[in-house]
Every structure is written in structure tokens, then in C-alpha cells.
Amino acid sequence: MGLDMIPMGKPKPGFEKRFIEIFEMVSKDNIPQPSFLDKLKGKKYPTKDELLQEWLANQIQTYETIKAPRVGRDKEADEWIRNKYNEIEQKVPIEQFLKDYDGYYVIELAKEQDGVPVYIAMGQDENVFRGQFLQDCIDLIGEDLVNEAWETKLAEATLDYGQRLMTIADKIANEKNLQYLKDQRLPPDTDEDSIESKIHIVFSLAKWLIFYGKNGHGYEADF
């Protein structure tokens, strides 16, 4: 399956402390259980599912942070979905089609492109980074920095990881005269085993991590 790096929502204002509390409880499977006395008193503790519902209900979605237009709210998203409708062969009534997609975030039209990778994960949202690509870069940046991608991180750790990747990518790019790849969105037209290809992957992931980390989002390592 490989690694997909899925950006997480961030806590709504006032929910920051509870956001981390629930994340720690659920990720470590350390859900508080009522004691014998608590049970006698009829005291209720939230279940894992209830904690997750609370956690998800109090988040700002990544789609908002990347400024993705929404169907039914933004003109460019409405034009995009109508074009999609024109492309499909077996059409349902357009009113039904538009209703089904009302509120849909169009990630490919997002204004903040650093949060939308070119190294995408098939079958996932377009802002999910296919971390498996980093495996090709072990000889360039070392096992430790590559393996760290397999660890789910909250925002602060995400930003820190991105900055460390950027530092080493800058150093290598300066030495090899490849700094131009830092601002090049599309992968270079070179062999995938070339240093150009590998440094572009590291730059792309570093920018993705820094964007989400500085905007308060962590990521889930899914593998």
C-alpha cells in the first residue's frame, strides 16, 4: 500500500487544548474508563467513537485553509462542476447532479498551491501527499529523515519536520546548482533515479509540510 500523508483538520478557536487531549487519548488508545465507584454513581465517560465525533466536529477543514472554492458558493467551482457534468456519458438530471455536489470543495482550483501536491495519492483527496515517493530519496537525505514521514504529527512537529527537510534540500541544491527546482511545481523531465527528481520530491514535501504546519495543521501517516 505504501505511505499516504493526509493533512488533518485544525482545532477551532478555543478547542486547541481539547483537540490535543483527544488526539493523544485516541492515538495511544488510552480512553479513560470509569472506576467502580464512578459506575455505582452512574457517571458516564465518553466512548472512543464519541471522542472522535467531538474531535471532528470542532475542526477547521484543510479545504478551507487551501482556499478551495465550493460548489454552490463560488462561481469558478460552479463552472467546474458544470464542465464535469458535460463530460459524463450517462447523465442524471443536472438539478440532481448539482444538488449531489452542493458544498463540494474543488481542490484542484485551490488558491494555496503549496498545500496541493503534484505527488498525489491515488484514490485520496488531491491534497494528500504520496509519501511513498520519499522512499526513493534515502541515498540523498538519509534513512532517519525519510522514515520520520511514517509518523503522524500535529502542527508544530509537522512544521519542524518540513523545515528540516527544506534545510537539507537547500544545502544539496546549492551544492549541485539545482536551486531552480525549489520553485518548479511540476517534476523535472529527468529519470526518476536522478538527483534532480529526488531533490524535487524533497522540496515539494518540505513546502507541503511547512504550509500545513504553519497554518495549524498536522498530518496522519496512513500506510
C-alpha positions as CSV (number, residue, x, y, z in Angstrom):
1,M,0.0,0.0,0.0
2,G,2.8,2.5,0.8
3,L,2.5,5.7,2.7
4,D,-0.1,8.5,2.2
5,M,0.3,11.7,4.2
6,I,-3.2,13.0,4.9
7,P,-3.4,16.6,6.2
8,M,-5.6,16.9,9.4
9,G,-8.1,19.5,10.3
10,K,-7.1,22.1,12.8
11,P,-8.9,23.0,16.1
12,K,-11.5,25.7,16.0
13,P,-10.6,28.7,18.3
14,G,-11.0,27.7,21.9
15,F,-10.7,24.0,21.2
16,E,-6.9,23.8,20.9
17,K,-6.2,22.1,24.3
18,R,-9.1,19.6,24.0
19,F,-8.0,18.9,20.4
20,I,-4.6,17.6,21.6
21,E,-6.1,15.8,24.6
22,I,-8.4,13.8,22.4
23,F,-5.7,13.2,19.8
24,E,-3.4,11.8,22.5
25,M,-6.1,9.6,24.0
26,V,-7.3,8.1,20.7
27,S,-3.9,7.7,19.1
28,K,-2.5,5.9,22.1
29,D,-5.8,4.0,22.7
30,N,-5.8,5.4,26.2
31,I,-9.5,6.1,26.6
32,P,-10.5,7.0,30.2
33,Q,-12.6,4.3,31.9
34,P,-15.0,4.8,34.8
35,S,-13.9,3.4,38.1
36,F,-16.0,1.0,40.2
37,L,-17.3,4.0,42.2
38,D,-18.0,6.0,39.1
39,K,-20.1,3.2,37.8
40,L,-22.0,3.0,41.0
41,K,-22.7,6.7,40.8
42,G,-23.8,6.3,37.2
43,K,-21.1,8.6,35.9
44,K,-20.7,8.4,32.2
45,Y,-17.4,8.6,30.2
46,P,-17.3,9.3,26.5
47,T,-16.5,6.3,24.3
48,K,-13.8,6.3,21.7
49,D,-16.4,7.0,19.0
50,E,-17.9,9.9,20.9
51,L,-14.4,11.4,21.4
52,L,-13.7,11.1,17.7
53,Q,-17.1,12.8,16.9
54,E,-16.2,15.6,19.3
55,W,-12.7,15.9,17.7
56,L,-14.0,16.0,14.1
57,A,-16.9,18.4,14.9
58,N,-14.6,21.0,16.3
59,Q,-12.1,21.2,13.4
60,I,-11.5,23.7,10.5
61,Q,-11.1,21.6,7.4
62,T,-7.9,21.7,5.3
63,Y,-10.0,22.6,2.2
64,E,-10.7,26.0,3.8
65,T,-7.0,26.6,4.6
66,I,-6.0,25.9,1.0
67,K,-8.9,28.2,-0.1
68,A,-10.6,25.7,-2.3
69,P,-13.8,27.1,-3.9
70,R,-17.1,25.3,-3.2
71,V,-19.8,24.2,-5.5
72,G,-22.9,26.3,-4.8
73,R,-20.9,29.0,-3.2
74,D,-18.2,30.1,-5.7
75,K,-18.6,30.9,-9.4
76,E,-15.4,29.0,-10.5
77,A,-16.5,25.9,-8.7
78,D,-19.9,26.0,-10.3
79,E,-18.3,26.3,-13.7
80,W,-16.0,23.4,-12.9
81,I,-18.9,21.1,-11.9
82,R,-20.9,22.0,-14.9
83,N,-18.0,21.1,-17.2
84,K,-17.7,17.8,-15.3
85,Y,-21.4,17.2,-16.0
86,N,-20.9,17.8,-19.7
87,E,-18.1,15.2,-19.8
88,I,-20.1,12.3,-18.3
89,E,-21.9,9.9,-20.7
90,Q,-24.8,8.6,-18.6
91,K,-26.3,11.8,-17.3
92,V,-28.8,12.2,-14.4
93,P,-30.9,15.4,-14.4
94,I,-28.5,18.4,-13.9
95,E,-30.5,19.7,-11.0
96,Q,-29.9,16.3,-9.2
97,F,-26.3,16.3,-10.1
98,L,-25.7,19.9,-8.8
99,K,-27.6,19.0,-5.6
100,D,-25.4,16.0,-5.0
101,Y,-22.3,18.1,-5.3
102,D,-23.5,21.1,-3.4
103,G,-20.8,22.2,-0.9
104,Y,-18.1,20.1,-2.6
105,Y,-14.6,21.6,-2.3
106,V,-12.7,21.7,-5.7
107,I,-9.2,21.1,-4.5
108,E,-7.6,21.5,-8.0
109,L,-8.8,25.1,-8.0
110,A,-7.4,25.9,-4.6
111,K,-5.6,29.2,-4.3
112,E,-2.9,27.9,-1.9
113,Q,-1.0,25.5,-4.2
114,D,1.8,24.6,-1.7
115,G,-0.9,22.6,0.1
116,V,-1.8,20.7,-3.1
117,P,1.0,18.3,-4.1
118,V,1.9,17.1,-7.6
119,Y,3.0,13.8,-5.9
120,I,-0.6,12.7,-5.2
121,A,-2.0,9.6,-3.7
122,M,-4.4,7.6,-5.9
123,G,-7.9,7.3,-4.5
124,Q,-7.4,10.1,-2.0
125,D,-8.2,13.8,-1.9
126,E,-5.9,15.8,-4.2
127,N,-4.2,17.5,-1.2
128,V,-2.9,14.2,0.2
129,F,0.8,13.7,-0.4
130,R,2.0,10.3,-1.6
131,G,4.8,9.9,1.0
132,Q,6.0,6.7,-0.6
133,F,7.9,8.8,-3.1
134,L,10.2,9.8,-0.3
135,Q,11.5,6.3,-0.1
136,D,13.5,7.0,-3.4
137,C,15.4,9.7,-1.6
138,I,17.1,7.7,1.2
139,D,20.5,7.9,-0.5
140,L,20.1,11.7,-0.7
141,I,18.8,12.7,2.8
142,G,19.3,9.5,4.9
143,E,17.1,6.9,6.4
144,D,16.2,8.9,9.6
145,L,14.6,11.8,7.7
146,V,12.8,9.5,5.3
147,N,11.4,7.2,8.0
148,E,10.1,10.2,10.0
149,A,7.4,10.6,7.4
150,W,5.8,7.4,8.7
151,E,4.9,9.2,12.0
152,T,1.6,11.0,12.4
153,K,2.3,14.6,13.6
154,L,0.5,17.5,15.0
155,A,1.1,21.0,13.5
156,E,4.2,22.0,15.5
157,A,6.0,18.8,14.7
158,T,4.8,19.0,11.0
159,L,6.3,22.4,10.6
160,D,9.6,21.4,12.3
161,Y,9.9,18.3,10.0
162,G,9.2,20.4,6.9
163,Q,11.9,23.0,7.9
164,R,14.5,20.3,8.5
165,L,13.7,18.8,5.1
166,M,14.0,22.2,3.5
167,T,17.3,22.9,5.1
168,I,18.9,19.7,3.7
169,A,17.3,20.2,0.3
170,D,18.6,23.8,0.1
171,K,22.1,22.6,1.0
172,I,22.2,19.9,-1.6
173,A,20.6,22.1,-4.3
174,N,23.1,24.8,-3.7
175,E,26.0,22.4,-3.9
176,K,24.6,20.8,-7.2
177,N,23.3,24.1,-8.7
178,L,19.7,22.8,-8.6
179,Q,18.1,25.6,-6.6
180,Y,15.8,26.4,-9.5
181,L,13.9,23.2,-8.7
182,K,12.6,24.7,-5.4
183,D,10.1,26.9,-7.2
184,Q,9.3,24.5,-10.1
185,R,5.9,23.0,-9.4
186,L,6.0,20.1,-11.9
187,P,8.5,17.2,-11.6
188,P,11.7,17.7,-13.8
189,D,11.8,15.8,-17.1
190,T,14.5,13.5,-15.9
191,D,15.0,9.9,-14.9
192,E,13.2,9.1,-11.6
193,D,16.5,7.9,-10.2
194,S,18.2,11.2,-11.0
195,I,19.3,13.7,-8.3
196,E,17.0,16.3,-9.9
197,S,14.0,14.0,-9.5
198,K,14.8,13.2,-5.9
199,I,15.6,16.8,-4.8
200,H,12.3,17.9,-6.3
201,I,10.4,15.4,-4.2
202,V,12.1,16.6,-1.0
203,F,11.4,20.3,-1.9
204,S,7.8,19.5,-2.7
205,L,7.2,17.6,0.6
206,A,9.1,20.3,2.6
207,K,6.8,23.0,1.2
208,W,3.7,20.9,1.8
209,L,4.7,20.2,5.4
210,I,5.7,23.9,6.1
211,F,2.4,25.1,4.6
212,Y,0.2,22.9,6.7
213,G,2.3,23.2,9.8
214,K,2.5,27.0,9.9
215,N,-1.3,27.1,9.3
216,G,-2.0,24.9,12.3
217,H,-2.5,21.5,10.6
218,G,-0.8,18.2,11.3
219,Y,-0.9,15.1,9.2
220,E,-1.9,11.5,9.5
221,A,0.6,8.9,8.3
222,D,-1.6,6.3,6.6
223,F,0.1,3.0,5.5
